[in-house]
Structures are given as structure tokens and as C-alpha cells.
Amino acid sequence: MDNASEEYRLKAAEWTALDAAARMLEEGKTTYLAQRMTAFADMAVSKAEREVKSSQDWADYIKKMVHARTAANRAKFELKYIEMKYWENSSAQATKRSEMRM
């Protein structure tokens, strides 16, 4: 592979951005819940939480969070695949050099 380092750099940048997006959603989950619960200020906290968590908005948020983590994981393993190809290529070249010396 001629441009493995550039391919790796681009994939690493993609993974970093996707991971940041997923972490932002994961870290914001509690804040999102609290913000949504304020609409039910006259209810008991447990009932307000149940109302929010049974809403379509909450389901959509969770799905978005899971999809973001899945995309980040996919990019991470594509990055690992690039690493594996590099090491396989390096090993094959070393074997070839060794055979040529014989």
C-alpha cells in the first residue's frame, strides 16, 4: 500500500469525529433527561422520569446515541484493519527479503 499513512490519518480523523459525537450524546443523556423532565415540574420526579422515558423523543435520542456509537465503533475497526494490513504487508516483505538472501 503506497499511501498507508495517509489512509490511516484520514480514517483516524473520521474515527475521532465519530467518537466525539457518540460521547457527546452519551454524556448529554442525563442533561437531556433533566431538561425534558422540567416540562413535568408539577409531577413527582419518578413519574416525570417515566413520562419522559416513555416518549418518542426519548426513544429517538437513545436510537441516535446507539447509532452514533455504532458508527464510531465501525470506524475504529476500519482503522484497526488498516493497521493489520500494514503489519501483514511488512511481514510479507520481511519474509520476501529473507527468502531472497537464501
C-alpha positions as CSV (number, residue, x, y, z in Angstrom):
1,M,0.0,0.0,0.0
2,D,1.7,3.2,-1.2
3,N,-0.1,5.7,0.9
4,A,-0.9,3.7,4.1
5,S,0.0,6.5,6.5
6,E,-2.4,9.0,4.7
7,E,-5.2,6.4,4.7
8,Y,-4.6,5.8,8.4
9,R,-4.5,9.5,9.1
10,L,-7.9,10.1,7.3
11,K,-9.5,7.1,9.0
12,A,-8.2,8.2,12.4
13,A,-9.7,11.7,11.9
14,E,-13.0,10.1,10.9
15,W,-13.0,7.9,14.0
16,T,-12.1,10.8,16.3
17,A,-15.0,12.8,15.0
18,L,-17.5,10.0,15.2
19,D,-16.3,9.0,18.7
20,A,-16.6,12.6,19.9
21,A,-20.2,12.7,18.6
22,A,-21.1,9.5,20.3
23,R,-19.5,10.6,23.6
24,M,-21.3,13.9,23.4
25,L,-24.7,12.1,23.2
26,E,-23.7,9.6,25.9
27,E,-22.5,12.4,28.3
28,G,-25.6,14.5,27.5
29,K,-28.1,11.8,28.2
30,T,-28.6,12.9,31.9
31,T,-28.9,16.6,30.9
32,Y,-31.4,15.8,28.2
33,L,-33.5,13.8,30.6
34,A,-33.4,16.6,33.2
35,Q,-34.3,19.2,30.6
36,R,-37.2,17.1,29.4
37,M,-38.4,16.4,32.9
38,T,-38.8,20.2,33.6
39,A,-41.9,20.1,31.5
40,F,-43.5,17.9,34.2
41,A,-42.5,20.1,37.1
42,D,-45.8,19.6,38.9
43,M,-45.3,15.8,39.0
44,A,-43.3,13.6,41.2
45,V,-39.8,13.0,39.9
46,S,-40.3,9.3,39.3
47,K,-43.5,9.9,37.4
48,A,-41.9,12.7,35.3
49,E,-39.0,10.4,34.5
50,R,-41.4,7.7,33.4
51,E,-43.2,10.1,31.2
52,V,-40.0,11.3,29.5
53,K,-38.6,7.8,29.1
54,S,-41.8,6.5,27.6
55,S,-41.9,9.3,25.0
56,Q,-40.9,9.0,21.3
57,D,-38.4,11.8,21.8
58,W,-36.5,9.8,24.4
59,A,-36.6,6.7,22.1
60,D,-35.3,8.8,19.3
61,Y,-32.5,10.1,21.5
62,I,-31.5,6.6,22.5
63,K,-31.5,5.4,19.0
64,K,-29.4,8.3,17.8
65,M,-26.9,7.7,20.6
66,V,-26.7,4.0,19.8
67,H,-26.3,4.7,16.0
68,A,-23.5,7.2,16.8
69,R,-21.6,4.7,19.0
70,T,-22.1,2.0,16.3
71,A,-20.7,4.4,13.6
72,A,-17.7,5.2,15.9
73,N,-17.0,1.5,16.5
74,R,-17.2,0.7,12.8
75,A,-14.7,3.5,12.1
76,K,-12.4,2.2,14.9
77,F,-12.4,-1.3,13.5
78,E,-11.7,0.0,10.0
79,L,-8.7,1.8,11.5
80,K,-7.6,-1.5,13.1
81,Y,-8.0,-3.2,9.7
82,I,-5.6,-0.6,8.1
83,E,-3.1,-1.4,10.9
84,M,-3.5,-5.1,10.3
85,K,-2.9,-4.7,6.6
86,Y,0.2,-2.7,7.3
87,W,1.7,-5.3,9.6
88,E,0.8,-8.1,7.2
89,N,2.4,-6.3,4.4
90,S,5.5,-5.6,6.5
91,S,5.7,-9.2,7.5
92,A,5.4,-10.4,3.9
93,Q,8.1,-8.0,2.8
94,A,10.4,-9.2,5.5
95,T,9.8,-12.8,4.6
96,K,10.5,-12.0,0.9
97,R,13.7,-10.3,1.8
98,S,14.7,-13.2,4.0
99,E,14.0,-15.7,1.2
100,M,16.0,-13.6,-1.3
101,R,19.1,-13.8,1.0
102,M,19.0,-17.6,1.0
